[in-house]
Amino acid sequence: MIKPTSIASISRTRAREMLILSESDVKQCFPVSAAIAANRKALASLRKDGDGGAKVPTRIGLPYHAAGGSSGTSSSAADWTLFKPAAYYPPRGKPMENAESSDRKEEEVLMGMKLISIRSNNPKLNKPMVPATVMLVHAETGIVSAIVAATYLTAARTAAGSAIATEAAMANHPSGKDAFTLVVFGAGLQAEMHIKAIKHVVNVNKIVIVNRTLERAENLKNDLLKNNSDGVVESAKTLSPVTDITTRLLSDDVGVCNALKDADIIATTTNACNPLFPGEWPKQGCHINGVGSYTPLMSEVDDELVKRCEVIIDTKEA
């Protein structure tokens, strides 16, 4: 096990050695609070009026169809493996954030790639549906410097982005409410991390989990109630644990409709190809984080909802 405080220094000083981090290493070193802080910096680096140093080329996608037929279900997307390169070129003269005043080294160029797959049958095999790995390259030598297990990391990073957007949207909510209802579609790792990240930055007093199967939704509900302090004790805000957590089947139109009419925040975290609900169900002023659609053929929300919304994106290319 590598201590969290030592990872940055190890990656800098052992440029010719390979750092390997497991899922458990990453979870220990990268809690919800760290994911949100890192994502704020990453989003700023994409903007010319921010840091502007990030370069994120268009990803490459390879479809996968299982032998004997197509993978996935009729309502879910075909399986994919995605290659996602990125680099960070710090502005000249920018010092490293944690450098001592007596040794103000400039920030280094960072290069890497994430390899991420979507395999819809994996849960039946007791494996993650979205396994991922990050490879870092030492910029000067071009040698691989780190291999990082990134299944949890992917979920944490995605959820952190949604949390930042939610925090901004709820800051001046027209209702003036100081506690919000969150409805989450999906019951996997992305759903879990979205709940933890969003309740880290805003006061959530009610959660509704909507899923195709009730068993997975109930399992997530019980895990959240069992670990209700997650994301609260480390939060800079004084947020209360959420005890009002209910579940709904996606096929329960009346229950889902009522939940959405009451929702202040919605997160769709599925691999659905077709809209999860009619666009007229959410109330005006509701904030929606849509993260599951990763191809042009996928659509967790319908056109009617998009027409009602002010749409905010991180990059046009994505």
Summary of the structure (lengths in Angstrom):
residues: 318
radius of gyration: 20.2
end to end distance: 35.1
largest distance: 63.8
contacts: 953
relative contact order: 0.12
helix: 31%
strand: 23%
